[in-house]
C-alpha cells in the first residue's frame, strides 16, 4: 500500500503516518468489509490570501491477489455541488 498526494502551490500539505501498510485477506469474502481500513490523516493549510478553493489529487497503489492495482481521484470544490 502506498498513497501519493498532490496539491496546488497555494496549499501546504502535511501527512500523518498511515495506520498500516498491508491488510490480511478478508475472512468472509462477499460479505462486505470485516477488517478495519488503513487510514492516513491529511491536513491542508491555505498559503494564499484571499483564500482559494482547495484541490487534492490522490493516487493509491496496492496489490490485490498478487496483482498491482491503482486508484486515482481528485477532491475539490466540484465534488460538493
C-alpha positions as CSV (number, residue, x, y, z in Angstrom):
1,X,0.0,0.0,0.0
2,X,1.2,3.5,-0.8
3,X,-0.5,6.8,-1.3
4,X,0.6,9.8,-3.3
5,X,-0.9,13.3,-2.9
6,X,-0.6,16.5,-5.0
7,X,-2.0,20.0,-4.2
8,X,-1.6,23.4,-5.9
9,X,1.3,25.6,-4.7
10,X,-1.0,27.9,-2.7
11,X,-1.8,24.9,-0.4
12,X,0.6,23.3,2.1
13,X,0.0,19.6,2.9
14,X,1.0,17.7,6.0
15,X,0.6,13.9,6.0
16,X,0.3,11.8,9.1
17,X,1.7,8.3,9.2
18,X,-0.6,5.6,7.7
19,X,-2.2,3.2,10.2
20,X,-0.7,0.3,8.3
21,X,1.0,-0.9,5.1
22,X,-0.8,-4.1,4.5
23,X,-4.1,-5.9,5.2
24,X,-4.9,-9.6,5.7
25,X,-7.2,-11.3,3.3
26,X,-10.9,-10.8,4.1
27,X,-12.1,-13.7,6.3
28,X,-15.6,-13.6,4.7
29,X,-15.3,-12.6,1.0
30,X,-18.5,-11.3,-0.4
31,X,-20.0,-10.2,3.0
32,X,-18.6,-6.7,3.0
33,X,-15.6,-5.3,4.8
34,X,-15.0,-7.0,8.1
35,X,-11.4,-5.7,8.7
36,X,-10.5,-2.2,9.8
37,X,-9.4,0.1,7.0
38,X,-6.0,1.6,6.6
39,X,-6.2,5.3,7.3
40,X,-3.9,8.4,6.9
41,X,-4.6,11.9,8.1
42,X,-4.1,14.7,5.6
43,X,-4.0,18.3,6.7
44,X,-4.2,21.3,4.3
45,X,-3.1,24.9,5.0
46,X,-4.1,27.8,2.8
47,X,-1.0,29.7,1.7
48,X,-2.8,32.4,-0.4
49,X,-4.7,35.5,0.6
50,X,-7.6,35.7,-0.2
51,X,-8.3,32.0,0.2
52,X,-8.6,30.0,-3.0
53,X,-10.6,26.7,-3.4
54,X,-8.8,23.6,-2.4
55,X,-8.0,20.7,-4.8
56,X,-6.2,17.4,-3.9
57,X,-5.2,14.7,-6.3
58,X,-4.9,11.3,-4.7
59,X,-3.3,8.1,-6.0
60,X,-3.4,4.9,-4.1
61,X,-1.3,1.9,-5.1
62,X,-1.8,-1.5,-3.7
63,X,-1.5,-5.2,-4.5
64,X,-4.6,-7.5,-4.6
65,X,-4.2,-11.2,-5.2
66,X,-0.6,-10.6,-6.3
67,X,-1.6,-8.1,-9.0
68,X,-0.7,-4.4,-8.7
69,X,-3.8,-2.0,-8.6
70,X,-4.0,1.8,-8.7
71,X,-6.9,4.2,-7.9
72,X,-6.7,7.9,-8.8
73,X,-9.2,10.6,-7.8
74,X,-9.5,14.4,-7.5
75,X,-11.1,16.0,-4.5
76,X,-12.1,19.7,-4.7
77,X,-15.0,22.2,-4.8
78,X,-16.6,20.4,-7.7
79,X,-17.1,17.3,-5.5
80,X,-19.6,19.2,-3.3
81,X,-22.0,20.6,-5.9
